[in-house]
């Protein structure tokens, strides 16, 4: 399965999680997939499978130009031991892709009424789990914004957290919103990634949310919110002397923490309350969050390897001259002296074969 639920960006890396089990003899081979701009570049990773073993491998590749189905193969030598399809959905460089990591993502997704970009292409909303997030930053290129709600941050592996940090610094935008899980679910996020550290949960007056959502409607009830002391972020809303919403600039990106639950009924159902908030929190894509690198650069790099340079012309000229002398006058003179000129039907093909092998060797 492709991580990020199969959402890929044309010309950018993506990751594939591959589960393999071996009930037969030991396998020392590789996992392969073919992709890239011309769908001919092969990407692979070595595999060692003892009898009875079960492992998961991560394979990184570039998608074909127009997405669709790709095929992963388990190969041992020239034998294909198994294969499986991988479905990917490719997006161009202008389309906004928003990931939602939440216990109940449908609530969040239902509230995201984001406008189309200048090319009239609507944003893509992808529901994700922590396991869908790659551990290498190169594979984050497909996603531009990430919403996090009611999911324990401790589910992130160190590599995933490091990639998230780099993704934000490269221009990504993380929006953390409150919910029912409690402030402890954010404990695994490092302090330097949070605009403020939530330490308690308060019932706040709807008027306190005015700087974020606008004027609350009549009949709005108090909402529960993560609250804490001011931190490094810019304060967006407070309840008394406690911060309940703030934003932190981190590198070229940002982290926004809304301590309240934006899917609360009167916020979600209020006329025009949620749309401006989400549009501001999730702006259109203006630039990539991860540097792009297609396989044309790989091919160019390989072409510059000294071991793959053209052979010296002098060596080829010597080989050609030797071939002309041997297959012509030398071969004729020797066969004439032996009075076996008819053997030329044998000696000439043999000499051609020898010098062909020599040419390939050089």
Buried (B, 14 or more C-beta within 10 A) or exposed (E): BBBBBBBBBBBBBBBBBBEBEBEEEEBEBBBBBBBBBEBEBEBBBEBEBEEEEEEEBBBBBBBBBEBBEBEBBBBBEEEEBBEBEBEBBBBEEEBBBBBBBBEEBEBBBEBBEBEEBEEEEEBBBBBBEBEBBBBBBBBBBBBBBBBBBBBBBBBBEEEBBBBBBBBBBBBBBBBBBBBEBBBBBBEEBEEEBBBBBBEEBBEBBBEBBEEBBBEBEEEBEEBBBBBBEBBBBBBBBBBEEBBBBBBBEBEEBBBBBBBBBBBBEBBBEBEEBBBEBBBEBBEBBEEBBBEBBBBBEBBEEEEEEEEEEEEEEEEEEEBEEBBEEBBEEEBEEBBEEEEEEEBBEEBBEEBEEEBEEEBEEE
